[in-house]
Structures are given as C-alpha cells and as structure tokens.
Amino acid sequence: MRRAYGVGRVVLAVVGVVALLGYFDYVLGFAAFAVYNYFSYFTVLSGMAAVIAFVAGAIIAFTRAVDPAWLDWFRLLITTYIIVSGIVFLTIVIQSSSRDYTIEVPWSSQLLHFWIPSIALLDWLTDAGKTRLPWKTTAWVMLVPGIWGAFTLVRGALVGWYPYFFLDPAQVSGPLETLLYSLVAVVLFTGIAAVLTAMSRRPRRRTPRPE
C-alpha cells in the first residue's frame, strides 16, 4: 500500500511540473505580462513547493512504513496552501461575472487549482502512514502567506501590479476591503490546517499480533 502511495506521489509531482510549465506558457501569451510576475502568484509558489513535497513523500513511502514528523508537517502546510489557492481562485472566477470580465481557466490552471489540490487532500485523508501531528503545527501555517502577503503589498505599491485583484486597493473599494479579504484568507488557512491536523490525529486500527 505504501508503494502505491509512492507511485501516486511521483505521478502527482510529474503532473505538477507539467501544469506549472503549461501555465507559464499560457501567461506568456499576454503581451503586457512580465515574466518575473509569474513567480509572484501564490498558486505558482505553492505549486512548486507541492512538487517538492510529492517527491519527498514518494521517497519516504518507498522506504519507510511511517512518515517522519518533519515530512508530514511540511505536507500539511503545502496541502493547506494549494487547497486555499484553489478555493480563492474558484471564488475569483465566480465573482468575475459580477465585475464585467471573464477569467479563462486553461487546462494548466485547472490542474493547479482544482485537480492537484483535490488529489493531495485525498492522499492526506487516506494515508495511514501519517505521523500524529501536534495542534501547535497549525501555528506555523500563516508564516509563509504572511511573508508573501507583506512582500506582495509592498511590491504592488511600488510597481503598480498585484497578482490578485483583491490585494489592489484600486480594484476594490479601498484598503478596508483588501483587509477584509485578507482576514477571510487567514480563516481559510488556519481552518483547513486545523482540519488536516485533526485528520492526522484520528485513532488508527491496529493489526492484531499473532499469539
């Protein structure tokens, strides 16, 4: 069973690389798009980290019956990040109709925002080799988004470009609405991380030992 998870994670890593390359090729089709802005998207950064997590998870699954704590700590954070990215992107797509513009969802974006997070979540929920993580793990979940958010706001004010409309005060009603969106994101990050932590702490069935 662990080998099956290992194979699945290798496949996910390959799909992740293909999706990232496909999405890079897609955004290059926009004449006004600067290449370096590609690496400003939280989805892209978390997608890259997810590839690393899938590869590390595959190696451990092939060699050990139970994950080390550091791996599942890393997997929990990355799984949380890609799930939140998917939820936020879906919300943006839904809201685009009320803002008089259309957002395309190419195959690469579908993989990054929907399919990979869904399968990663399924992996987390069904993997019996997870470590029982402490609740304090959730305290780390906002570290990376917090740093990314602060950098993005400062950089956006300097260069006049934001990866997501709700971070740009000019595209919403003002700083207060940006703050409101940010608070919703905090709730999503911490809530999903708490659920994933709870799933790692579920009692496991023990195989009876022969007498």
N, C-alpha and C positions, 0 to 999 in steps of 0.2 A: 504493500500500500504506500509506504514511504517513497519507493521508487516511482510510483505513479505520480505522486505529488511533485517529485523532482523533474520528471519529464514534462509535466504540465507547466511548471515554472519556467523551464527552458523555452517552451513554446511561447509563453507569455512574454518573456524577455525579447524573443525574436519579433513577435508581433509589435511590441512596444517600440523597438528600433525602427521597424518599417513604418509605423504610424508617425513617429517623430520626423523621419525623413520625408514622408509624404506630406505632412503638414507644413514643413519647411518649404517644400517645393510649391505648395499651394499659396502660401503667403507671399512668396516671391513674385507671384502673378500680379500683385498690386503695385503699380508703378510708384506710388508715394510711400511704399513701405520700406523702412530702413532695416537692413539685415540684422543689425545688433538688437533691434526691438524684439526680435523673435525670442531672445533669451530673457526678456522681461516678463513674459507670461508665466504666471504661477503654474498653469497646467503643463507647460513645457518643462519647467524646472522639476516639478514633482514627477512628471513622466520619466525624465532622465534618472531621477533617484529611484523610481519604481523598477526600472530595468536592473539597476544595481541590486536592489532588494530581491528581485526574482532570481537573479543569478546566484546570489549568496544563499537564498533559501533552497535553491536546487542542489547546490553543492552539499549543504548540510543534510538535506533529505536523502541524498545518495550515501552519505557516510555515517549518519547518526540516527538513532531511533527517536531522540527527543531534541528539540531545538535549544540552543543556549539562550540565556535570558537576553543578551545584547541583541541577538538577531530578531527575536520577537518584539523587543522594544522598538527596534528600527522598523520592522514590518508594520507594527501598529501605527506608528507615526505616518509612514508613507501611505498606507491604506486609507488612513483618515484624510490625508491631503488630496489624494486622487478622487475619493468619493465626494468631498466638498467641492472640488473643481467641477465635477460632473453636475452636481446639484446647482451650483452657481451658473454654469453655462446653460443648463436647461432653463433656468429662470430668465436669463437674458434673452434666450430665443423666444420664450413665451411672451416676454414683455415687449419685444421688438415690434410686434403687431400694433401695440398701442402707441408707439413712438414713431410711426410712419416710416419705418425702414425694415428691410428684410436681411436676416442673417443666414448665409449659406452654411450648411452642415455637410462638408465633404466627407468621404469615407474615412480619411485620416482623423478628422475631428470626432467622428462617431466612435472610432476605436479608442481614442484618447479619453474622451469624456464619458462614454457610456459602457462599452464592452469590456475594456480592461478593468475599470473600477468594479464592475459587477462580478467579473470572474475572480478578481483579487478578494472581494468580500466573501464570495463562496468558498474560496480557498481557506480564508481565515475561519469561517464558521464551521467547516467540516474537518479541518486538520486536527487530528488527535495528538499530534506531537508538539503542540504549543506548550511553552512554559507558562506557569501560573503567574501572571504579572501583578505587581502591587498597584493599588489605586493611585499612588503618587506618580505613576507613569503618565497620567493624564496632565500633570502639571507642566510637562515639557512640550505639550502639543502646540502651544501658541508661540514658542520661541522662534521658529523659522518663519511662520506667517507674520509675526510681529516685526522681525527684521526686514522681511521682504516688503511689508506694507509701508514702513517708515522710509525705506530707500525709494520705493516707487513714488510716494507722495512728494518727496524732496526732488527727485529726478524729474517727475512730471511738471513740477512748478518751474524747473529750470529749462527744460527742453520743449514744453508745451505738448507732450504726448503721454497718454496713460493707456495701459493695456486693457483696462475695463472702464466703461463709461461711468460707473457709479463712484469711481475714485476721482473723477474730474468734476470739481465744483461747478464748472461752466456748463456741464451737460446735465446736471441735476439742479435742484432748487438752491443749492448752496452747500457750505461746509457741514451744516447740521444734517442734511440728508446723506452726505457721504459718511458722517459719523454713525448714523442710524444703520446704514448698510454694513459698516464695519462691525457694529455690535451684533448684528444678525450673524455675521460670519464667525465671530467669536463663539456664539452659542452653538453654531453648527460644528465647529472644530471640537469644542470641549464635549458636546453631547455625543457625537459619533465616537470620539476617543473613549468616552466612558462606557458606551455600549460594547465596543470591541474589547475593552479591558474586562468587562463583566463576562463576555463570552469566553475569555481565556481562563476564567476562574470557575467555570462550571465543573461540577464533580464528574470525574471520568470513571467509566466502567473498568473494573479491574478483572483481568483474566484469572480465573481460579487456578491455583497451583496444584499440580498433581500430588497426591499424598502417597 
